[in-house]
Amino acid sequence: MTLDAKYAKLKDILSSMNSVLVAYSGGVDSALLAKVAFETLGAKSLAVTASSETYPERELKEAIATAKAIGISHSVFHSNELLDPNFKKNPKDRCYYCKSELFAKLTEIQEKNGLNFIVDGANIDDLKDFRPGHRAKEKFSVRSPLQEAGMTKEDIRLLSKELGLPTWNKPSLACLSSRLPYGEEITLEKLRVIDLAENALQKLGFNELRVRYHKEIARIELPRQDFTKLSDEMIDQIVNQLKDLGFTYVTLDLQGLRSGSMNEVLK
């Protein structure tokens, strides 16, 4: 199926829903979904963002700006997944507890606004990875129009570029909790340290990165093509800044940046 055909199918799917609440993080996928939902349904579409300690402040600011550029009505609420002991323990199905809290709150907002469906930005490629949050989607009857339209991540980036969305080449977004190995308790302090470490690297010109937290070890993931940017001076700067945050050892993962690397321990 061509990209134009998938785009037409996406609009048909949203049109048939008549009104939607978009679970909107401001990332590549949810931004496109919000854009097409607003194009198709206008005032019968609403984008809602959950702000929490697991969601970097810089991402929230960008999400607000993108929603304003799209024109869709947008609201933000604070989620409290860290109050859930099941989430804090960071089990393998951590995302289920996070998404359950998210979708429960979105359901309240959906009903208050009289909207027919909650939709999220999951795409076809997401079906290939370990995604325990899908169980929560089924529990709350959340639909994924991009997936239903057969869209891959590449499709979404290409269409976003065609539609003039600034997010078309935005690095993939994952919550800060994903930087911790399963079983490592999630705390505000650990999330703060991870956020500050990633901010430090971004200020040095690295747009795509992860700082994985392994107690005293910081494991930095960068795209392999960015390895050449690491001059001796820059390496010293990174080491000093991350040691100031409490890490004893600062390492570079030679496999490079990859989504879901913490899932590699799963059987």
C-alpha positions in Angstrom: 0.0 0.0 0.0 1.4 3.4 -0.9 1.9 6.2 1.7 -0.9 8.2 0.1 -3.3 5.2 0.5 -2.3 4.7 4.1 -2.8 8.5 4.7 -6.3 8.2 3.2 -7.1 5.1 5.3 -5.9 6.9 8.4 -8.3 9.8 7.7 -11.2 7.4 7.0 -10.5 5.6 10.3 -10.5 8.9 12.3 -13.6 10.2 10.5 -15.5 7.0 11.3 -14.7 7.6 15.0 -16.4 11.0 14.9 -14.6 12.3 18.0 -11.3 11.4 19.6 -9.0 12.1 22.5 -5.4 11.7 21.4 -2.9 10.4 24.0 -0.3 13.0 23.0 3.4 13.0 24.1 4.6 15.3 21.4 6.7 12.6 19.8 6.9 11.7 16.1 3.9 9.3 16.2 1.4 11.1 18.5 2.2 14.5 16.8 1.2 13.1 13.4 -1.9 11.5 14.9 -2.9 14.8 16.5 -2.3 16.6 13.2 -4.5 14.3 11.1 -7.1 14.1 13.8 -7.4 17.8 13.9 -7.5 18.0 10.0 -10.2 15.3 10.0 -12.3 16.1 13.0 -11.5 19.7 14.0 -13.0 20.7 17.3 -14.1 17.1 17.9 -10.4 16.2 18.6 -8.5 16.9 21.8 -4.8 16.2 22.6 -4.0 15.4 26.2 -0.5 15.1 27.6 0.5 13.5 30.9 3.3 15.3 32.6 5.3 13.5 35.3 8.8 13.0 36.6 9.4 10.3 34.0 8.8 12.8 31.2 11.6 15.3 30.6 10.6 19.0 31.0 12.2 19.8 27.6 9.8 17.3 25.9 6.8 18.9 27.6 7.7 22.3 26.3 8.2 21.0 22.8 4.9 19.1 22.9 3.0 22.3 23.9 4.6 24.2 21.1 3.8 21.5 18.5 0.2 21.2 19.6 -0.2 25.0 19.3 1.3 24.9 15.8 -1.1 22.1 14.8 -4.0 24.1 16.2 -5.6 21.2 18.1 -7.0 21.8 21.6 -4.5 20.6 24.1 -4.5 20.0 27.8 -1.9 18.8 30.3 -2.3 16.9 33.6 0.1 15.5 36.1 0.3 11.8 36.4 1.4 10.0 39.5 2.8 6.6 38.5 5.6 6.9 41.1 2.9 6.6 43.8 2.2 3.1 42.5 4.4 0.6 44.3 4.1 -1.9 41.4 5.5 0.7 39.0 8.3 1.8 41.5 9.6 -1.7 41.8 10.3 -1.6 38.1 9.2 -5.1 37.0 9.3 -6.4 33.5 5.7 -5.2 32.9 6.4 -1.8 34.4 4.8 -0.1 31.4 1.5 -1.9 32.1 1.1 -0.1 35.4 2.1 3.3 33.9 -0.2 2.9 31.0 -3.1 1.7 33.2 -2.8 4.9 35.3 -2.5 7.0 32.1 -5.5 5.5 30.4 -7.7 5.6 33.5 -7.1 9.3 33.8 -7.6 9.8 30.0 -10.9 7.9 30.3 -12.1 10.4 32.8 -11.2 13.3 30.5 -12.8 11.5 27.5 -16.1 11.0 29.3 -16.1 14.6 30.7 -15.6 15.9 27.1 -18.1 13.5 25.5 -15.5 12.0 23.1 -16.1 8.6 21.5 -12.6 7.1 21.5 -9.1 7.3 23.1 -6.4 6.9 20.4 -2.7 6.5 20.8 0.3 6.7 18.4 1.4 3.1 18.3 2.5 2.0 14.8 3.2 -1.3 13.1 6.8 -1.4 14.1 5.8 -1.4 17.8 4.4 -4.9 17.4 8.0 -6.2 17.0 9.1 -5.1 20.5 8.2 -6.1 24.1 5.3 -3.8 24.9 3.5 -4.8 28.1 1.6 -1.5 27.9 -0.5 -3.1 25.1 -2.4 -5.0 27.8 -3.5 -1.7 29.3 -4.7 -0.5 25.9 -6.9 -3.6 25.6 -8.3 -3.0 29.2 -9.4 0.5 28.4 -10.3 -0.1 24.7 -7.7 2.3 23.4 -7.3 2.3 19.6 -4.2 2.8 17.5 -5.3 4.4 14.1 -1.7 4.5 12.8 -1.4 0.8 13.3 -4.8 0.2 11.9 -3.8 2.1 8.8 -0.7 -0.1 8.4 1.8 2.7 9.1 5.5 2.0 9.9 7.8 4.5 11.7 9.3 5.4 8.3 5.9 6.1 6.9 5.1 8.4 9.8 8.3 10.3 9.4 7.8 10.7 5.7 4.2 11.8 6.0 5.1 14.2 8.9 7.7 15.8 6.6 5.1 16.2 3.8 2.7 17.8 6.2 5.3 20.2 7.5 5.4 18.9 11.1 8.6 19.9 12.9 8.7 16.4 14.6 9.4 14.5 11.4 13.0 14.0 12.2 12.7 14.2 16.0 14.6 11.4 17.9 12.4 8.6 19.3 11.1 9.4 22.7 11.1 7.0 25.7 10.3 7.8 29.3 13.2 8.2 31.7 12.2 5.1 33.6 13.4 3.0 30.6 17.0 4.0 31.4 16.9 1.8 34.5 17.4 -2.0 34.5 14.4 -4.0 35.4 14.3 -4.6 39.2 16.2 -1.3 39.9 13.7 0.8 42.0 12.5 3.9 40.3 13.0 7.0 42.4 12.8 10.7 41.8 16.5 11.2 42.5 17.5 8.6 39.9 15.2 10.1 37.3 16.6 13.6 38.1 20.2 12.3 37.7 19.4 10.7 34.3 17.6 13.8 33.1 20.5 16.0 34.1 23.1 13.7 32.5 21.1 13.6 29.2 20.7 17.3 29.2 24.5 17.7 29.6 25.1 15.6 26.5 22.4 17.4 24.5 24.1 20.7 25.3 27.3 19.3 23.7 25.4 18.7 20.5 24.2 15.1 20.8 20.5 15.0 19.8 20.0 11.3 19.9 21.2 9.6 23.1 20.4 7.5 26.2 22.2 7.5 29.5 21.4 4.1 31.0 21.7 3.9 34.8 23.5 1.0 36.3 24.0 2.2 39.9 27.6 3.7 39.9 27.9 3.2 36.1 26.6 5.5 33.4 26.3 3.6 30.1 26.0 6.1 27.3 24.3 5.1 24.0 25.0 7.3 21.0 24.4 6.6 17.3 27.7 5.1 16.0 28.1 7.9 13.5 28.3 10.3 16.5 31.3 8.5 18.0 33.6 10.6 15.8 32.4 13.8 17.6 34.1 12.5 20.8 37.3 14.5 21.1 39.6 14.0 24.1 38.4 17.3 25.4 34.7 16.5 25.0 35.2 13.1 26.7 36.9 14.7 29.7 34.0 17.1 29.9 31.4 14.4 29.8 33.2 12.3 32.4 33.6 15.2 34.8 29.9 16.3 34.4 28.6 12.8 35.0 30.9 12.1 37.9 29.6 15.3 39.4 26.1 13.8 39.2 27.3 10.8 41.3 28.5 8.2 38.8 31.8 6.5 39.5 32.3 5.1 36.0 31.3 6.7 32.7 31.2 4.3 29.7 30.3 4.3 26.0 28.2 1.4 24.7 30.1 0.3 21.5 26.9 -1.2 20.1 25.5 2.3 19.8 22.1 3.7 20.4 19.2 1.3 20.1 15.6 1.4 21.3 14.8 -0.9 24.2 18.3 -2.1 25.0 17.2 -2.9 28.5 14.9 -5.6 27.0 18.0 -7.5 25.8 18.2 -9.3 29.1 14.6 -10.7 28.6 14.2 -14.3 27.5 
